[in-house]
Amino acid sequence: MNKISPLRRAVPTPDTLVDESGKPAFGTFSQTFKQFDLLRFKSSSKFRKLINKLRLTEWEAVEVISAKGAFLTAVYKFGILDINLTVFFEKENGKLHVWNNMDLFLNRCHLAKTLFDGRSSVYQTKKAKTVITNNYETGMAVCQGFAKNKKSGRIEFDFGLKRMSKPSVVSIPIKGVYPVYTEKDIFKFNGSIKIDGIEMTDNDSMAVIDDHRGYYPRKSGYDWLTTFKYRDLDDKKVPFGLNLTDFRLNPKQFDYNENGYWDKTNFHLLPITHFERNGKIKTIKDSFGDINLTLETTAMHKVSLNLLLFRIDYQLSFGKLNGYITDQDNNKIEFRDDLALSEYRYTII
């Protein structure tokens, strides 16, 4: 049995994710989409087509890992629900700083229409601001903002990003029908993240941008894990990043999946994985013995909402990653207490 489906090999990216007839493109693609046009999507239900705008889920998130810890800020929109989440996990003491803003009906989150030409994803109030400005035509982006509350203090961030490898661009047919697209890239970090005036980054900080858009069925969910850093290889520091997911209600994970790792030139595919949770331990394995990882959770941010017909259970975990993956040359890449981020999400919409 092949470990990687031929359908996961990257093909040229079409001009738009959803064409004029309402048909989405599914597969793995070589470059960033210039347009998305997701509101064109023709659902199997006429009623669902009428409420596409309310069903569309979109977010753009930036993650940074430094010697001191891990940072995340996200602009998230689902219909009438807007979320701006900014988090910093301190590695030394295990402290988790959370600035979470959630709004209904206020339309405060605005997602970039494209990742080119300086278009921005924005959330802004008196208590929080995140602006992610995208210039993917030059492989660049900028992330700026702040957040404040009594419990976690004040965080300020202002940094530039430069793409270091080829992107991971995937469009997945959830339940065989619903398009869920994601692009992830690793970036060189240049700038600052401060908590109450204390710098939390260093020269070896790295970043990932996760751009995510699509339609989920009424019941859906996923597990996700990432870690990234500079590896010491032949007396040189080489960028590396890992991305693993397990999409529930994706019956064709073998053909449509975003698992893989980045090196200094490319994104390399990995087999599909299964996540298992047992208390604070999360285990991630494939069926071939190429991936065997455990994440020991140190800190977690939870969101649980149950509003009549709408439910969301979300967990953002930070912890120690141990184990190995097997690279394209059949060499093991080992992880020994590496700082990693992981998500669990289950929704009924």
PEWO-V578770 format. One record per residue. N is the residue number from 0. RES is the residue in one letter. PHI is phi in whole degrees, -180 to 180 (* if undefined). PSI is psi in whole degrees, -180 to 180 (999 if undefined). NEAR is the number of other ideal C-beta (glycine too) atoms within 8 Angstrom. Layout:
# PEWO-V578770
n	res	phi	psi	near
N	RES	PHI	PSI	NEAR
N	RES	PHI	PSI	NEAR
This chain:
# PEWO-V578770
n	res	phi	psi	near
0	M	*	134	2
1	N	-67	141	5
2	K	-77	-32	7
3	I	-123	127	8
4	S	-67	140	7
5	P	-58	-26	6
6	L	-70	-13	8
7	R	-89	-4	11
8	R	-72	135	8
9	A	-66	137	6
10	V	-119	164	8
11	P	-56	142	6
12	T	-80	129	10
13	P	-69	170	9
14	D	-64	-32	4
15	T	-145	154	11
16	L	-70	-41	14
17	V	-119	122	14
18	D	-80	-179	11
19	E	-64	-24	4
20	S	-83	-5	5
21	G	92	9	8
22	K	-93	126	7
23	P	-82	152	10
24	A	-88	131	12
25	F	-116	144	8
26	G	138	-165	10
27	T	-111	135	12
28	F	-126	154	14
29	S	-84	-23	8
30	Q	-139	171	8
31	T	-65	139	10
32	F	-69	136	15
33	K	-80	-33	8
34	Q	-138	157	8
35	F	-114	-49	11
36	D	51	43	9
37	L	-68	-23	13
38	L	-70	-11	8
39	R	-75	-18	9
40	F	-54	128	12
41	K	-98	104	7
42	S	-73	162	11
43	S	-68	-16	4
44	S	-109	127	6
45	K	-63	-37	6
46	F	-64	-44	6
47	R	-63	-36	10
48	K	-62	-39	10
49	L	-64	-29	6
50	I	-110	28	8
51	N	-51	-43	13
52	K	-63	-34	7
53	L	-79	-22	7
54	R	-93	-17	11
55	L	-69	129	14
56	T	-107	129	11
57	E	-141	139	10
58	W	-153	155	13
59	E	-129	126	14
60	A	-129	145	12
61	V	-120	129	16
62	E	-118	140	13
63	V	-132	135	14
64	I	-118	129	14
65	S	-128	179	14
66	A	-64	-27	6
67	K	-89	-17	9
68	G	160	-155	13
69	A	-133	141	14
70	F	-123	145	16
71	L	-145	137	14
72	T	-137	141	16
73	A	-142	144	13
74	V	-111	116	16
75	Y	-128	134	12
76	K	-137	128	14
77	F	-133	101	9
78	G	57	-114	8
79	I	-88	-3	6
80	L	-102	125	9
81	D	-115	135	13
82	I	-132	131	12
83	N	-120	112	17
84	L	-116	127	14
85	T	-127	132	16
86	V	-139	144	14
87	F	-136	127	14
88	F	-104	123	15
89	E	-89	119	12
90	K	-66	-39	9
91	E	-68	-43	6
92	N	-113	-1	4
93	G	75	12	9
94	K	-77	137	7
95	L	-114	116	12
96	H	-93	129	12
97	V	-130	129	10
98	W	-123	105	14
99	N	-121	123	10
100	N	-124	126	12
101	M	-131	127	7
102	D	-131	141	10
103	L	-111	133	7
104	F	70	4	5
105	L	-96	-13	6
106	N	54	51	6
107	R	-93	-18	10
108	C	-95	130	14
109	H	-130	116	10
110	L	-90	142	11
111	A	-57	133	10
112	K	-70	-26	5
113	T	-150	160	11
114	L	-93	17	10
115	F	-115	167	11
116	D	62	31	6
117	G	74	16	7
118	R	-71	145	10
119	S	-124	148	10
120	S	-99	130	13
121	V	-137	137	10
122	Y	-136	134	14
123	Q	-153	127	8
124	T	-139	-173	8
125	K	-71	-24	2
126	K	-101	-13	7
127	A	-159	150	14
128	K	-153	131	10
129	T	-134	125	17
130	V	-129	119	12
131	I	-113	111	16
132	T	-104	125	11
133	N	-109	128	13
134	N	-132	65	11
135	Y	-69	-16	11
136	E	-64	-23	6
137	T	-113	7	5
138	G	71	29	7
139	M	-123	157	10
140	A	-157	161	13
141	V	-134	139	10
142	C	-126	125	16
143	Q	-138	149	10
144	G	161	-170	13
145	F	-159	168	9
146	A	-158	152	16
147	K	-151	144	9
148	N	-160	171	8
149	K	-69	-38	3
150	K	-74	-44	5
151	S	-104	-6	10
152	G	83	-148	9
153	R	-123	130	8
154	I	-114	139	15
155	E	-129	136	9
156	F	-141	141	14
157	D	-159	105	8
158	F	-151	153	15
159	G	-104	154	8
160	L	-132	141	15
161	K	-130	123	9
162	R	-60	137	12
163	M	-113	-9	9
164	S	-154	-180	14
165	K	-74	153	8
166	P	-81	161	11
167	S	-103	115	13
168	V	-128	117	15
169	V	-138	140	13
170	S	-123	119	15
171	I	-110	132	15
172	P	-85	92	13
173	I	-68	131	16
174	K	56	23	9
175	G	78	1	6
176	V	-132	-50	8
177	Y	-84	125	11
178	P	-78	125	16
179	V	-126	112	13
180	Y	-104	147	14
181	T	-149	139	13
182	E	-122	134	14
183	K	-130	142	13
184	D	-140	150	10
185	I	-99	144	13
186	F	-134	147	13
187	K	-75	136	10
188	F	-100	137	12
189	N	-147	104	7
190	G	159	-143	10
191	S	-147	143	9
192	I	-133	119	15
193	K	-124	139	11
194	I	-115	118	12
195	D	49	41	6
196	G	85	-3	4
197	I	-98	126	6
198	E	-70	134	6
199	M	-114	6	12
200	T	-121	176	12
201	D	-153	-178	7
202	N	-67	-21	3
203	D	-100	14	9
204	S	-67	144	11
205	M	-131	163	15
206	A	-139	159	16
207	V	-131	139	14
208	I	-110	132	15
209	D	-116	110	12
210	D	-106	127	10
211	H	-141	129	12
212	R	-150	144	14
213	G	159	-172	14
214	Y	-116	124	14
215	Y	-99	146	11
216	P	-67	176	10
217	R	-56	-43	5
218	K	-115	127	7
219	S	-159	172	12
220	G	176	171	10
221	Y	-159	163	11
222	D	-116	149	12
223	W	-149	146	11
224	L	-143	142	18
225	T	-144	150	14
226	T	-150	152	13
227	F	-158	149	13
228	K	-172	177	9
229	Y	-94	123	9
230	R	-93	145	9
231	D	-83	114	7
232	L	-140	117	6
233	D	54	46	3
234	D	63	22	3
235	K	-129	152	6
236	K	-92	117	8
237	V	-116	131	10
238	P	-66	143	15
239	F	-147	141	12
240	G	-146	148	13
241	L	-125	137	11
242	N	-137	120	15
243	L	-133	140	13
244	T	-140	162	12
245	D	-142	99	13
246	F	-88	115	11
247	R	-71	153	8
248	L	65	21	10
249	N	-110	93	12
250	P	-70	-10	6
251	K	-117	43	8
252	Q	-61	-31	10
253	F	-62	-35	6
254	D	-93	-27	8
255	Y	-133	106	14
256	N	-162	154	13
257	E	-112	15	11
258	N	-66	136	11
259	G	172	-176	10
260	Y	-140	151	13
261	W	-99	143	17
262	D	-121	-161	10
263	K	-72	-12	6
264	T	-124	-25	5
265	N	-151	169	7
266	F	-109	121	10
267	H	-106	135	10
268	L	-74	145	9
269	L	-124	157	12
270	P	-63	165	11
271	I	-67	153	10
272	T	-128	162	13
273	H	-125	132	8
274	F	-101	135	10
275	E	-128	137	8
276	R	-115	134	8
277	N	-142	94	6
278	G	65	-126	4
279	K	-85	-1	5
280	I	-105	129	10
281	K	-116	128	15
282	T	-111	134	11
283	I	-127	119	17
284	K	-139	158	10
285	D	-108	-174	12
286	S	-94	-1	5
287	F	-115	-1	6
288	G	80	12	6
289	D	-83	-21	9
290	I	-132	124	15
291	N	-148	98	7
292	L	-131	149	15
293	T	-131	137	10
294	L	-114	120	15
295	E	-96	113	9
296	T	-72	129	12
297	T	-100	-38	8
298	A	-148	151	11
299	M	-146	138	9
300	H	-107	127	11
301	K	-118	143	7
302	V	-131	128	9
303	S	-135	117	7
304	L	-126	138	7
305	N	-140	95	6
306	L	-117	85	6
307	L	56	-105	4
308	L	-85	-3	5
309	F	-115	130	9
310	R	-141	140	10
311	I	-140	130	11
312	D	-119	122	10
313	Y	-136	135	11
314	Q	-133	126	11
315	L	-112	115	13
316	S	-112	148	13
317	F	-125	137	15
318	G	-172	-167	14
319	K	-99	125	10
320	L	-102	129	14
321	N	-133	154	10
322	G	124	-149	11
323	Y	-155	160	10
324	I	-125	161	12
325	T	-108	125	10
326	D	-83	-177	10
327	Q	-65	-20	4
328	D	-98	14	4
329	N	67	25	5
330	N	-100	144	6
331	K	-84	132	7
332	I	-103	117	11
333	E	-100	151	6
334	F	-124	128	12
335	R	-130	97	5
336	D	57	34	7
337	D	-70	141	10
338	L	-71	128	13
339	A	-138	156	13
340	L	-113	146	13
341	S	-147	146	15
342	E	-124	147	12
343	Y	-127	132	12
344	R	-141	131	11
345	Y	-136	130	11
346	T	-134	149	11
347	I	-126	119	9
348	I	-130	999	10
